Amino acid sequence: MDALARSLASTGLPHPLLVDVAREAIAAADPDSATERAATLARTLLQPVVNATGVLLHTNLGRAPVATARPATYANVELDLATGERGSRFAGVGHLAARACGAEAAIVVNNNAAAVLLVLAALAAGRGVAVSRGESVEIGGGFRVPEVMEQSGARLVDIGTTNRTRLADYTAAVARSDIALALKVHPSNYRITGFTETVPTDALATLPVPVVVDIGSGLLDAACPWLRSGPPAWLRDEPAARQTLAAGASLVTFSGDKLLGGPQAGIIAGSSDLVARCARHPLARALRPGALVLDALQDVLLAYLRRDGDAIPFWRMASTSVDILRDRARSIGVGDIVDSAAVPGAGSVPGVEIASVAIALAGNHRDTLRAHTPPIIARVEDGRTLCDLRTVDPGEDAVLAAALRTCGS
Ligand SMILES: *Cc1c(COP(=O)(O)O)cnc(C)c1O
């Protein structure tokens, strides 16, 4: 067994894992299968993949692509370099986030689910939180407003009806019971159409309680000053942090890895008093991100503040012109060049398509492409394999071309 394990050393896997593989192969009375078993195990490790799906924020592929090159050094995570005193992990990157969306203050936690949980626990535990019945939603991966509310210790107070909720419904609830805040939740990948009515943030802001808006996807500013050509048409009416705060929200919460284009994180931004109460709550300690995340998020926020959308991979990919994608498809020189429709993904701006270009091969080659090193993730439509170039970094074109040539259609 040990000899078999050692014969697999070239896989680069640590010896104890190779011993497991060798043991399984011998137990299956098939020692020759050890090589394939080792390869299968190696492919369970996290590794770079080429996203040729056309889904810009693909939850299975880690949502937004982020750079994480970082030397093995210490960093001033909780040290104030000006005074030499202990500083706040929340201060530096939080300040950049606040500055980028026009908030007084902001803090960063592990994800947006954590942001909503912390806001409710810190500001409303033991009290009521008013939520429209039309916004008491479930958002991908088990984020359910009533369940997050329950975990926070706050009490959900249902307002209005599933399709229509008016300001008067909130006013009546605030007069009737102990309401700590009104929570407005962007339904993200869910739409109610027809005979509907919702209360916009500026109307909610007239209530005598703070308004918290979970905008979800982290569009910082509807004017997109980081894009030379301004906001793309496909953004439609996706809520943005800056405008939601300007409309009177006391706090907004959003993800770091959706339209913000950063690492998995959650941001709580708004009134400095309320943000400070969140930061002081004991849960903040359990939900705080590590230096790797803060580092990657800082890079993204600095790019926003420089108005350099090209430095943010999500925005660079989302705003590449179709002509450029078509030129790249021609240079790749394999398969047919076809029109395609990319999508933002991760529940952001549901239902919109971004014109794109794909390379099409007849037949289903998804498994072959996924078995390539690095794995290429493609989609299959109408009996054809499509590799959408909008989500492929130009630096990966050569790898994609090589993989496509192995498909031989
Ligand atoms: C995506 C989303 C969440 C959950 O955010 P995560 O960062 O995935 O935890 C919560 N609320 C809304 C409105 C969302 O769109």
Ligand as a Chemical Component Dictionary entry (heavy atoms), coordinates in Angstrom:
data_LIG
# 
_chem_comp.id                   LIG 
_chem_comp.type                 NON-POLYMER 
_chem_comp.pdbx_formal_charge   0 
_chem_comp.three_letter_code    LIG 
# 
loop_
_chem_comp_atom.comp_id 
_chem_comp_atom.atom_id 
_chem_comp_atom.alt_atom_id 
_chem_comp_atom.type_symbol 
_chem_comp_atom.charge 
_chem_comp_atom.model_Cartn_x 
_chem_comp_atom.model_Cartn_y 
_chem_comp_atom.model_Cartn_z 
_chem_comp_atom.pdbx_ordinal 
LIG C1 C1 C 0 -28.047 37.976 -1.713 1  
LIG C2 C2 C 0 -28.906 38.632 -0.707 2  
LIG C3 C3 C 0 -28.761 38.335 0.659  3  
LIG C4 C4 C 0 -27.757 37.342 1.151  4  
LIG O1 O1 O 0 -26.476 37.863 0.937  5  
LIG P1 P1 P 0 -25.180 36.942 1.134  6  
LIG O2 O2 O 0 -24.033 37.878 0.928  7  
LIG O3 O3 O 0 -25.268 35.862 0.114  8  
LIG O4 O4 O 0 -25.221 36.410 2.527  9  
LIG C5 C5 C 0 -29.569 38.991 1.557  10 
LIG N1 N1 N 0 -30.481 39.892 1.147  11 
LIG C6 C6 C 0 -30.651 40.193 -0.169 12 
LIG C7 C7 C 0 -31.702 41.214 -0.543 13 
LIG C8 C8 C 0 -29.875 39.590 -1.135 14 
LIG O5 O5 O 0 -30.046 39.881 -2.432 15 
# 
loop_
_chem_comp_bond.comp_id 
_chem_comp_bond.atom_id_1 
_chem_comp_bond.atom_id_2 
_chem_comp_bond.value_order 
_chem_comp_bond.pdbx_ordinal 
LIG C1 C2 SING 1  
LIG C2 C3 SING 2  
LIG C2 C8 DOUB 3  
LIG C3 C4 SING 4  
LIG C3 C5 DOUB 5  
LIG C4 O1 SING 6  
LIG O1 P1 SING 7  
LIG P1 O2 DOUB 8  
LIG P1 O3 SING 9  
LIG P1 O4 SING 10 
LIG C5 N1 SING 11 
LIG N1 C6 DOUB 12 
LIG C6 C7 SING 13 
LIG C6 C8 SING 14 
LIG C8 O5 SING 15 
# 
